[in-house]
């Protein structure tokens, strides 16, 4: 099972990254409504909670299921750490982000 976290973020927040990144997201960060863009770093309390609940439900039915995420969150160190602690087995990201994703995944696997 693979989560498209960018699409899930868009649907959870109800807006498109292309339409709101420079306007709405920037203002939300300035007003301390958000700490980071939820498209750059997985929102652990919102989208992350949805992912965690789906992982728990899936593993309750099939403990052997392989679970991953695809999208830009798969190359963000903070998101990777959260996802590793949530039970995600793999991440997928754009080619330029592979080195950092591999490093953070390796660090998390040693914990």
N, CA and C atoms as an extended XYZ file, in Angstrom:
333
Properties=species:S:1:pos:R:3:atomname:S:1:resname:S:1:resid:I:1 pbc="F F F"
N         0.857       -1.156        0.000 N   UNK     1
C         0.000        0.000        0.000 CA  UNK     1
C         0.906        1.223        0.000 C   UNK     1
N         0.571        2.189       -0.830 N   UNK     2
C         1.364        3.409       -0.911 CA  UNK     2
C         0.460        4.628       -0.799 C   UNK     2
N         0.846        5.539        0.049 N   UNK     3
C         0.110        6.787        0.215 CA  UNK     3
C         0.724        7.858       -0.673 C   UNK     3
N        -0.092        8.524       -1.462 N   UNK     4
C         0.339        9.712       -2.192 CA  UNK     4
C         0.106       10.902       -1.279 C   UNK     4
N         1.105       11.219       -0.476 N   UNK     5
C         0.888       12.210        0.583 CA  UNK     5
C         0.669       13.622        0.058 C   UNK     5
N         1.196       13.945       -1.121 N   UNK     6
C         0.914       15.267       -1.678 CA  UNK     6
C        -0.571       15.388       -2.031 C   UNK     6
N        -1.109       14.363       -2.692 N   UNK     7
C        -2.535       14.371       -3.031 CA  UNK     7
C        -3.391       14.320       -1.770 C   UNK     7
N        -2.986       13.510       -0.806 N   UNK     8
C        -3.738       13.418        0.444 CA  UNK     8
C        -3.746       14.767        1.168 C   UNK     8
N        -2.625       15.468        1.133 N   UNK     9
C        -2.547       16.799        1.742 CA  UNK     9
C        -3.496       17.765        1.039 C   UNK     9
N        -3.489       17.737       -0.287 N   UNK    10
C        -4.396       18.621       -1.033 CA  UNK    10
C        -5.851       18.358       -0.673 C   UNK    10
N        -6.221       17.087       -0.599 N   UNK    11
C        -7.610       16.744       -0.304 CA  UNK    11
C        -7.979       17.042        1.154 C   UNK    11
N        -7.043       16.841        2.063 N   UNK    12
C        -7.302       17.114        3.477 CA  UNK    12
C        -7.508       18.607        3.721 C   UNK    12
N        -6.634       19.416        3.135 N   UNK    13
C        -6.735       20.861        3.313 CA  UNK    13
C        -7.771       21.500        2.397 C   UNK    13
N        -8.121       20.805        1.323 N   UNK    14
C        -9.120       21.333        0.405 CA  UNK    14
C        -8.602       22.393       -0.541 C   UNK    14
N        -7.294       22.381       -0.798 N   UNK    15
C        -6.766       23.299       -1.801 CA  UNK    15
C        -5.577       22.709       -2.530 C   UNK    15
N        -5.295       23.304       -3.678 N   UNK    16
C        -4.203       22.848       -4.526 CA  UNK    16
C        -2.923       23.593       -4.178 C   UNK    16
N        -1.833       22.859       -4.108 N   UNK    17
C        -0.548       23.486       -3.809 CA  UNK    17
C        -0.247       24.589       -4.812 C   UNK    17
N        -0.529       24.345       -6.080 N   UNK    18
C        -0.225       25.329       -7.120 CA  UNK    18
C        -0.989       26.633       -6.921 C   UNK    18
N        -2.168       26.543       -6.346 N   UNK    19
C        -3.003       27.730       -6.178 CA  UNK    19
C        -2.710       28.511       -4.899 C   UNK    19
N        -2.189       27.866       -3.877 N   UNK    20
C        -2.107       28.527       -2.569 CA  UNK    20
C        -0.704       28.623       -1.970 C   UNK    20
N         0.271       27.996       -2.574 N   UNK    21
C         1.611       27.962       -1.969 CA  UNK    21
C         2.137       29.368       -1.678 C   UNK    21
N         2.061       30.266       -2.635 N   UNK    22
C         2.634       31.601       -2.451 CA  UNK    22
C         1.715       32.544       -1.684 C   UNK    22
N         0.436       32.287       -1.697 N   UNK    23
C        -0.485       33.226       -1.053 CA  UNK    23
C        -0.967       32.725        0.303 C   UNK    23
N        -1.806       31.727        0.322 N   UNK    24
C        -2.424       31.248        1.560 CA  UNK    24
C        -1.399       30.631        2.508 C   UNK    24
N        -0.599       29.710        2.007 N   UNK    25
C         0.373       29.022        2.877 CA  UNK    25
C         1.333       30.022        3.500 C   UNK    25
N         1.824       30.952        2.705 N   UNK    26
C         2.752       31.963        3.225 CA  UNK    26
C         2.106       32.749        4.370 C   UNK    26
N         0.861       33.144        4.192 N   UNK    27
C         0.159       33.892        5.248 CA  UNK    27
C        -0.078       33.027        6.481 C   UNK    27
N        -0.431       31.762        6.286 N   UNK    28
C        -0.636       30.858        7.417 CA  UNK    28
C         0.649       30.690        8.228 C   UNK    28
N         1.770       30.647        7.552 N   UNK    29
C         3.053       30.526        8.258 CA  UNK    29
C         3.345       31.822        9.015 C   UNK    29
N         3.129       32.965        8.370 N   UNK    30
C         3.353       34.261        9.025 CA  UNK    30
C         2.469       34.430       10.262 C   UNK    30
N         1.262       33.883       10.219 N   UNK    31
C         0.315       34.001       11.334 CA  UNK    31
C         0.469       32.862       12.346 C   UNK    31
N         1.470       32.014       12.174 N   UNK    32
C         1.736       30.864       13.045 CA  UNK    32
C         0.587       29.862       13.083 C   UNK    32
N        -0.202       29.821       12.028 N   UNK    33
C        -1.224       28.782       11.905 CA  UNK    33
C        -0.543       27.480       11.491 C   UNK    33
N         0.458       27.616       10.625 N   UNK    34
C         1.299       26.487       10.204 CA  UNK    34
C         2.748       26.825       10.500 C   UNK    34
N         3.550       25.818       10.794 N   UNK    35
C         4.980       26.025       11.000 CA  UNK    35
C         5.742       25.936        9.683 C   UNK    35
N         5.286       25.048        8.815 N   UNK    36
C         5.894       24.803        7.504 CA  UNK    36
C         4.778       24.584        6.503 C   UNK    36
N         5.123       24.664        5.247 N   UNK    37
C         4.144       24.299        4.227 CA  UNK    37
C         3.832       22.817        4.367 C   UNK    37
N         2.559       22.440        4.427 N   UNK    38
C         2.226       21.019        4.540 CA  UNK    38
C         2.567       20.244        3.270 C   UNK    38
N         2.939       20.956        2.211 N   UNK    39
C         3.372       20.293        0.984 CA  UNK    39
C         4.872       20.025        1.001 C   UNK    39
N         5.609       20.755        1.834 N   UNK    40
C         7.052       20.536        1.968 CA  UNK    40
C         7.362       19.563        3.101 C   UNK    40
N         6.607       19.657        4.180 N   UNK    41
C         6.804       18.800        5.353 CA  UNK    41
C         5.452       18.243        5.780 C   UNK    41
N         5.388       16.942        5.943 N   UNK    42
C         4.133       16.291        6.299 CA  UNK    42
C         3.573       16.871        7.593 C   UNK    42
N         2.319       17.240        7.572 N   UNK    43
C         1.623       17.766        8.743 CA  UNK    43
C         1.310       16.593        9.672 C   UNK    43
N         2.141       16.386       10.664 N   UNK    44
C         2.027       15.211       11.533 CA  UNK    44
C         0.698       15.156       12.283 C   UNK    44
N         0.147       16.292       12.645 N   UNK    45
C        -1.094       16.302       13.425 CA  UNK    45
C        -2.350       16.182       12.568 C   UNK    45
N        -2.230       16.408       11.281 N   UNK    46
C        -3.376       16.322       10.380 CA  UNK    46
C        -3.250       15.124        9.459 C   UNK    46
N        -2.584       15.329        8.342 N   UNK    47
C        -2.396       14.264        7.354 CA  UNK    47
C        -1.623       13.098        7.966 C   UNK    47
N        -0.637       13.404        8.780 N   UNK    48
C         0.138       12.339        9.430 CA  UNK    48
C        -0.730       11.450       10.297 C   UNK    48
N        -1.682       12.050       10.985 N   UNK    49
C        -2.600       11.266       11.821 CA  UNK    49
C        -3.474       10.359       10.958 C   UNK    49
N        -3.922       10.851        9.813 N   UNK    50
C        -4.702       10.019        8.892 CA  UNK    50
C        -3.877        8.831        8.400 C   UNK    50
N        -2.623        9.103        8.054 N   UNK    51
C        -1.731        8.035        7.594 CA  UNK    51
C        -1.516        7.021        8.714 C   UNK    51
N        -1.261        7.508        9.921 N   UNK    52
C        -1.029        6.619       11.065 CA  UNK    52
C        -2.240        5.733       11.336 C   UNK    52
N        -3.426        6.304       11.284 N   UNK    53
C        -4.645        5.523       11.517 CA  UNK    53
C        -4.831        4.459       10.440 C   UNK    53
N        -4.531        4.803        9.195 N   UNK    54
C        -4.648        3.830        8.105 CA  UNK    54
C        -3.616        2.713        8.256 C   UNK    54
N        -2.413        3.063        8.686 N   UNK    55
C        -1.374        2.053        8.921 CA  UNK    55
C        -1.824        1.100       10.026 C   UNK    55
N        -2.289        1.651       11.131 N   UNK    56
C        -2.730        0.811       12.251 CA  UNK    56
C        -3.873       -0.110       11.842 C   UNK    56
N        -4.840        0.418       11.117 N   UNK    57
C        -5.979       -0.396       10.666 CA  UNK    57
C        -5.534       -1.485        9.697 C   UNK    57
N        -4.641       -1.129        8.787 N   UNK    58
C        -4.154       -2.104        7.800 CA  UNK    58
C        -3.346       -3.213        8.454 C   UNK    58
N        -2.483       -2.831        9.382 N   UNK    59
C        -1.648       -3.834       10.050 CA  UNK    59
C        -2.471       -4.717       10.987 C   UNK    59
N        -3.586       -4.216       11.488 N   UNK    60
C        -4.467       -5.042       12.321 CA  UNK    60
C        -5.078       -6.162       11.492 C   UNK    60
N        -5.321       -5.903       10.229 N   UNK    61
C        -5.884       -6.908        9.328 CA  UNK    61
C        -4.793       -7.784        8.728 C   UNK    61
N        -3.684       -7.159        8.323 N   UNK    62
C        -2.582       -7.885        7.692 CA  UNK    62
C        -1.253       -7.357        8.222 C   UNK    62
N        -0.694       -7.970        9.249 N   UNK    63
C         0.556       -7.489        9.839 CA  UNK    63
C         1.744       -7.480        8.873 C   UNK    63
N         1.658       -8.234        7.794 N   UNK    64
C         2.764       -8.333        6.834 CA  UNK    64
C         2.680       -7.316        5.701 C   UNK    64
N         1.643       -6.504        5.669 N   UNK    65
C         1.468       -5.564        4.563 CA  UNK    65
C         2.640       -4.588        4.499 C   UNK    65
N         3.124       -4.324        3.303 N   UNK    66
C         4.187       -3.341        3.090 CA  UNK    66
C         3.524       -1.997        2.823 C   UNK    66
N         3.983       -0.996        3.539 N   UNK    67
C         3.367        0.325        3.458 CA  UNK    67
C         4.441        1.364        3.164 C   UNK    67
N         4.139        2.245        2.225 N   UNK    68
C         5.075        3.300        1.876 CA  UNK    68
C         4.362        4.579        1.505 C   UNK    68
N         5.166        5.568        1.169 N   UNK    69
C         4.613        6.828        0.694 CA  UNK    69
C         5.370        7.230       -0.560 C   UNK    69
N         4.703        8.001       -1.393 N   UNK    70
C         5.353        8.541       -2.580 CA  UNK    70
C         5.068       10.036       -2.637 C   UNK    70
N         5.997       10.766       -3.181 N   UNK    71
C         5.843       12.211       -3.288 CA  UNK    71
C         6.982       12.940       -2.609 C   UNK    71
N         6.876       14.235       -2.586 N   UNK    72
C         7.962       15.057       -2.051 CA  UNK    72
C         8.207       14.843       -0.562 C   UNK    72
N         7.197       14.433        0.188 N   UNK    73
C         7.410       14.143        1.610 CA  UNK    73
C         8.417       13.015        1.788 C   UNK    73
N         8.526       12.151        0.796 N   UNK    74
C         9.476       11.045        0.866 CA  UNK    74
C        10.924       11.483        0.809 C   UNK    74
N        11.168       12.748        0.538 N   UNK    75
C        12.522       13.276        0.524 CA  UNK    75
C        12.766       14.328        1.585 C   UNK    75
N        11.811       14.546        2.449 N   UNK    76
C        11.946       15.532        3.524 CA  UNK    76
C        12.362       14.830        4.809 C   UNK    76
N        13.508       15.211        5.396 N   UNK    77
C        14.005       14.518        6.591 CA  UNK    77
C        13.013       14.452        7.754 C   UNK    77
N        12.343       15.545        8.068 N   UNK    78
C        11.390       15.535        9.182 CA  UNK    78
C        10.228       14.599        8.896 C   UNK    78
N         9.732       14.637        7.668 N   UNK    79
C         8.631       13.748        7.280 CA  UNK    79
C         9.064       12.295        7.338 C   UNK    79
N        10.265       12.010        6.860 N   UNK    80
C        10.775       10.634        6.871 CA  UNK    80
C        10.868       10.116        8.298 C   UNK    80
N        11.365       10.936        9.203 N   UNK    81
C        11.480       10.500       10.608 CA  UNK    81
C        10.101       10.182       11.191 C   UNK    81
N         9.145       11.050       10.934 N   UNK    82
C         7.785       10.801       11.414 CA  UNK    82
C         7.239        9.510       10.820 C   UNK    82
N         7.397        9.340        9.530 N   UNK    83
C         6.865        8.160        8.845 CA  UNK    83
C         7.542        6.880        9.317 C   UNK    83
N         8.842        6.935        9.556 N   UNK    84
C         9.554        5.754       10.055 CA  UNK    84
C         9.001        5.343       11.417 C   UNK    84
N         8.728        6.313       12.258 N   UNK    85
C         8.160        6.019       13.577 CA  UNK    85
C         6.698        5.599       13.501 C   UNK    85
N         6.063        5.857       12.371 N   UNK    86
C         4.664        5.465       12.163 CA  UNK    86
C         4.534        4.074       11.571 C   UNK    86
N         5.656        3.479       11.190 N   UNK    87
C         5.613        2.123       10.652 CA  UNK    87
C         5.675        2.009        9.147 C   UNK    87
N         6.022        3.093        8.458 N   UNK    88
C         6.161        3.038        7.004 CA  UNK    88
C         7.407        2.225        6.657 C   UNK    88
N         7.279        1.348        5.661 N   UNK    89
C         8.381        0.480        5.255 CA  UNK    89
C         9.299        1.107        4.216 C   UNK    89
N         8.768        2.009        3.409 N   UNK    90
C         9.594        2.602        2.356 CA  UNK    90
C         9.070        3.984        1.985 C   UNK    90
N         9.953        4.769        1.391 N   UNK    91
C         9.577        6.070        0.848 CA  UNK    91
C        10.026        6.132       -0.601 C   UNK    91
N         9.333        6.932       -1.360 N   UNK    92
C         9.669        7.183       -2.753 CA  UNK    92
C         9.682        8.694       -2.931 C   UNK    92
N        10.657        9.198       -3.674 N   UNK    93
C        10.747       10.645       -3.854 CA  UNK    93
C        11.365       10.963       -5.209 C   UNK    93
N        11.452       12.239       -5.523 N   UNK    94
C        12.049       12.667       -6.781 CA  UNK    94
C        13.557       12.401       -6.745 C   UNK    94
N        14.168       12.162       -7.900 N   UNK    95
C        15.596       11.810       -7.953 CA  UNK    95
C        16.536       12.748       -7.200 C   UNK    95
N        16.361       14.065       -7.266 N   UNK    96
C        17.299       14.922       -6.523 CA  UNK    96
C        17.255       14.728       -5.005 C   UNK    96
N        16.170       14.175       -4.494 N   UNK    97
C        16.015       14.022       -3.048 CA  UNK    97
C        16.442       12.640       -2.545 C   UNK    97
N        16.825       11.761       -3.456 N   UNK    98
C        17.190       10.393       -3.069 CA  UNK    98
C        18.350       10.346       -2.073 C   UNK    98
N        19.452       11.094       -2.274 N   UNK    99
C        20.562       10.990       -1.306 CA  UNK    99
C        20.149       11.300        0.132 C   UNK    99
N        19.403       12.386        0.332 N   UNK   100
C        19.001       12.718        1.703 CA  UNK   100
C        18.002       11.702        2.230 C   UNK   100
N        17.116       11.222        1.366 N   UNK   101
C        16.143       10.212        1.806 CA  UNK   101
C        16.862        8.943        2.250 C   UNK   101
N        17.855        8.517        1.495 N   UNK   102
C        18.602        7.305        1.861 CA  UNK   102
C        19.335        7.497        3.183 C   UNK   102
N        19.943        8.664        3.361 N   UNK   103
C        20.679        8.941        4.596 CA  UNK   103
C        19.743        8.915        5.809 C   UNK   103
N        18.626        9.612        5.723 N   UNK   104
C        17.700        9.674        6.860 CA  UNK   104
C        17.084        8.304        7.133 C   UNK   104
N        16.745        7.569        6.079 N   UNK   105
C        16.203        6.210        6.277 CA  UNK   105
C        17.230        5.316        6.970 C   UNK   105
N        18.485        5.431        6.568 N   UNK   106
C        19.539        4.633        7.204 CA  UNK   106
C        19.684        5.016        8.677 C   UNK   106
N        19.667        6.308        8.963 N   UNK   107
C        19.764        6.755       10.352 CA  UNK   107
C        18.604        6.219       11.185 C   UNK   107
N        17.412        6.268       10.634 N   UNK   108
C        16.233        5.779       11.358 CA  UNK   108
C        16.286        4.271       11.569 C   UNK   108
N        16.830        3.548       10.615 N   UNK   109
C        16.891        2.085       10.760 CA  UNK   109
C        17.887        1.659       11.832 C   UNK   109
N        18.814        2.536       12.186 N   UNK   110
C        19.802        2.225       13.224 CA  UNK   110
C        19.280        2.522       14.630 C   UNK   110
N        18.164        3.194       14.732 N   UNK   111
C        17.618        3.543       16.058 CA  UNK   111
C        16.946        2.353       16.687 C   UNK   111
